[in-house]
Amino acid sequence: MVFAVVALVLRDRYVNLDADLVLRDLLMVAFMTTIGLSARLKLLREGGWQVVRLLQSGASARVLQNLLGMGLAKALR
């Protein structure tokens, strides 16, 4: 927060700070991977069928989202 406030105060007055986005994608993948690796098999077993239903609903939502996106892209073309 301190950096954000300082950058806002200095913006367009003294200096404009730009972030370098070269490593952004790599670091996002690394972060999401570490979150996924924190899931324990014991915890997944305790979830039982609820975990399976959550996986199914997420997979079907992903398919529907892709179909909707392709349909809108085709309609707006």
Secondary structure, 3 states (H helix, E strand, C coil): CHHHHHHHHHCCCCCCCCCCCCCHHHHHHHHHHHHHHCCCHHHHHHHCHHHHHHHHHHHHHHHHHHHHHHHHHHHCC
